[in-house]
Amino acid sequence: MPPPLPARKLAELPRPEEAQGSPRFLRDVLQGLDRPRKAVPSLWFYDARGSRIFQRIMALDGYYPTRIEHEILARHGSDIVAPFFGRGCTVVDLGAGDGTKTRLLLEPLSLRSPRFGYAPIDISGAALADVSARMASEFPRLRVTPVEAEYFEGLRALQGRQPGSLLVLFLGSNIGNLERAEAIAFLRSLRAALRPGDHVLVGFDLLKEVEVLRGAYDDPEGVTAAFNLNLLGRMNRELGADFDLEAFGHRATFDPVRPAMESWLVSRRRQRVRVAGRTFGFEAGEAIHTEISCKYREGDPSALAALAGFSEIGQFRDRRGWFVDALWRVNPK
Ligand code: AVJ
């Protein structure tokens, strides 16, 4: 046996065999960088660092969606959960974050619903444990069921084991990360995992002045840039890539056709990057597409509800009309 390498030497050897990244992350990155228009799916933003940076984005002056949706739920929370008063209800969180918004719905339920539960679904066990502990301590009667799974799998596991009907939350305009056809497919799968009497509350960020949109996806402190660049850092950490984070810049653009904000990582110079043993070339100015954040027109939420087989029973919006939380019900087939 050769003598063991000194520790420092070991640390210098980022070999693909050592990559701790999931096979799916590796596959998405290699496929995405092989395309003539390079792209990496936005779902990979959220490792522990990415989630922490996103918390900082939510506190930025320019990032209005979080604040506005909070305002909507603070004002209309009681109306939103009214269908469940006097009955059992389990609030299912798809992407709970720190639970700040969910709390605004659990409060009115705690006063008016005889049995109520809370079931956050997430693929990150650490995030689940945090939000579950917080909610359990705030609402002593609350029955908390954290589910470490993908969304639809988690929903199926919950069905029939919870008090009352489900109220599924998909807030924050997270749906905006999906292209229209993908959003319809996602909502249909959601519908298929639910039962008559279940409800969903979906957050939609509405189309508005482009300057406001731009201000939400770039900021003078560079927090959004750090969020986007963390995707490259994560490839370095988990896939043995050698991206120089200084050699790429964050850029947010508005596409008036979709319409959507889009995020990119733009190469500052001509360069080569290695990822898991493969080499990818970048021209100066060439970009990796990292995210779309769709912005919705007035009629879009109702149209999507109908296409996915839901009945819309209400829309709740802020005073300026910047954001909508749409409440949909699953009708008997
Ligand atoms: C969490 C997907 C809703 O698209 O607005 C924030 C993520 N990206 N700033 C969004 C994000 C850049 C955010 N979502």
Residues whose N, C-alpha, C, O or C-beta is under 5 A from the ligand:
A	BS01	AVJ	G172 S173 N174 N177 A216 S293
